[in-house]
Amino acid sequence: METILRVRNLKKSYGRIYALKGIDFDVKEGEIFALIGPNGAGKTTTLRIIATLLSPDEGSVELAGYDVKREPEKIREMISYLPEEAGAYKNLTGIDYLKFMANFYARNDREVEEFVRRGEGIADLGERLKDKVGTYSKGMVRKLLLARALMIKPTLAILDEPTSGLDVINSLEVREIIRNFVREGVSVLLSSHNMLEIEFLSDRVAIIDSGVILETGTPQELKDKYSSRNLEEVFRRIVG
């Protein structure tokens, strides 16, 4: 598979605090790559740099050959970013929210319709899309936000805690949506504290702590290497 995202020697500090100390990883086309670690490990900083929301101090990020520092506009055309704290406009209906967001990416009315139609299918909220977002449950809002992130078929979808706060059923549905969409060629950079989710979804995993990537591999490779039954045990052995 072709490498779609290439991160090299990425460094970022906030004053005297070094959030990233020179990390390297690749994401391949049609792959779900997970970046996991404890709170304060550097995960969100990494995602925000790739999403062009932060500028790195050193190092490089290339998406499909475009550099995040020199060509941020091109990068923004190819990504969608769903942060953990994302929300939707409560006074809009679900369908109007999808239309509103589609207009930021579509080149014409026909493409707006195409994106919205795809978003309706991803959200799978049926007639509730005609209701205001303020009446939705947390699970429904998260599905709507995921639909917004995926309906444009980005080159790379950056998903930070995609099932945060959801119950088991809604979490399973969101994971299935992500897994099914990757089959259409979208690459995903994922961060989550839910190790079951990571193990279910991810093709490869990088474990980061204190701004350094400590291990990278498939879930099975990491479990074999650390003689562990699951990723939670691997995580505990590496991070301590």
N, C-alpha and C positions, 0 to 999 in steps of 0.2 A: 504493500500500500504506500501511496505517496505521502510524504510528510507535509502537512498543511500548516502547522504551527511550529516554529522553532524558537526556543528561548535559550539564550546563552549568557552566562555570567551576570545574571540580573541582580542588581544591588539597589537598595533603597533604605535611607535612614530618615528618622524624624528627630532632628537634633542629635543627641548622643545615643539614641536608641536605634540599633541596626535591625530593621525589619527583615531585610533580605541581604544575605552575605555572599551572593554569587551563585545563583541556582541555574541549573540547566535541565531542560526536558523538551521532548517533542510530542506532538499530537498528530496522529496519522488521519488520513481521509477516512471518514465513516467509522471513526473510533470514539468510544467513550473513555476519556482519561480522567481519573479522579485524583485530586490533590487533597490529602487528608493530613490532619495534625491537630494538636491541642490548641486551645484558645491562645492567641498571640503568637502563633507559629509563623505567620506571614502569608497565610492562604488568601485572605481578602485583599491584602496589598498586591499580591501577584495578579489576582483576577482584575483588579481595578487598573493596573498598568496595562494589561492586555486589552482591556476595554477602553483605553485611551483616557481614563478619568484621572490617572496619576501619571507623572513623568518619572521614569527611572533615573537614578543618579549615574549608574553605569550599566553596561551590558546592552544587549539587543533583543528585540522581539520582532519576528517576521511572520506575517500571515499571508500565505500564498505568494510569497516573494516581496510583499510590501512591508516597509519598516514602520514600526509604531511611532517613532519620533519624527521621521521625515515625512511620512504620508498618513497622518492620523485620519484624514477625511476618507481615504480609500479603505482603511481598516473599518471605520464606522459603517460603511456601506455593506460590509461582509459579515458583521457580527450582530448578535443580539445578546443582551446582558440582562439576566434576571437576578437582582440582588435579594438577599434574604428578607430585607425590610421593605420590599417593593409593595406598592398599593395601587389600586385603580380608582378612577374618579367615581365617587359614590353616587353622584347625581346623574350620571349617564347610564343608559341601559347597557347591558352586556354587548349587544350588537353595535351600538353607537360607539362604544369604547374601542371595539375592534376596528371599526371604520376610521375612527380618529387616529389610531396608531398606524393603520395601514397607509394613510396618506403621507406619513413621514418617509416611507420607503418606496412607494409605488411611483412609477414613471408616468402612468396615465390611469384613466378611470377603469379601463378593462383590468389592469393589474390590481387596482384596489379591490374590485369585485372578486378576483381570483384569490387574493390574500384573505379576504373576509370569509369567503366560502371555505377555504382550508381551515381558517381559525374556528369556524363553527364546528367543523368535524372534529378538530382536536379537543375543543372544550367539552363537547358532547353534553351541553346543558339544555338542549331542546328548546321548549317554549320559554324557559326561564331567561334566555338571552334577551327577551323583550322587557324584562323587569329591570329596575334600577339595581346597580351593583351594591348599593347600600343595604339591599334586602338579602344579599347572598350570605351563605355560611362561609367560614374560612376556607373550607375545602373547595367550594365553588369559585371563590375569588382566586385561589391558587391555580385552579384549572384554567380560568380565564387568562391569568397572567402567563401561564405556560403556553397557551394558544397564541397570545401576542408575541411571545418570544420565538415560536417555531413557525408561525404561519408564513413568514417571509422566506422560509427555507434558507437560513443563513449558512455561510460557509462554516462558521463556528458559533455554536450556542454556548454561552457561559452561564452556568446555572449554579447559584450559591444557595445551598440548603433548599432544594426544590420542594421538599415535603415537610418543611419546618412547621410544627404545630398541628399537623394533620393526623387524623385517626388512621387505623390500620387499613381500612377499606379504601379511603381516599389516597393514602400513600401508595397502595398497590396499583391503583388506577393511574396515578401520575407516573409511576415507574414504567408501566406498560406503554404509556403514551411516548415517553422518551425513547424507550427501546425500539418501538415500532418506527419512530420517525428516523432514527439513525439508519435504518435499513434503506432509506431513500437517499443516503449519501451525506447527510449532515454530520459534522463532527461535534462532539460535546466535550467541554471542559467543565468538570463537576466538582463541587466541594460539598461535603456533608459530614456531620458527626455520627450519622447512623451507619454503623459498619455493615449491618445486614443489607442496607440499601446499596452501599458501595460494592459489596460482594455480588449482589444480584445484577447490578447495572454495568459495572466497569469491565472494560477489556484489559486495561492496565491501571496501576495505582502508583502514585508517588507519595511517600510519607515525609512530611516536612516538620521540622522542629527548630525553634530559635533561628529561623531564617536560613536553614540549611536542609537540603534534601538528603535524607539518610538512606533511603532504599527506593528502588523502582522495579516493578515487575508485574506480571499478571497475578490476580488473587491466588491462583493455585501455586505459582512459583514461590510466592512469599510464604504461603502456608507450609509448603514442603521445606523450604530453606530453614524456617524457624520451628519445624516440627509442631505445628499448631493446628487445631481443629477449625479455626475460623480467623477472620481478620481482626477481631477484637483481641485475641490472644497475641497475634503478630504485633499489633499496635502497642500493646502493653509491654511486650518484650523489647521493642525498639525504642519507644519513648520513655518507658519506665514509669 
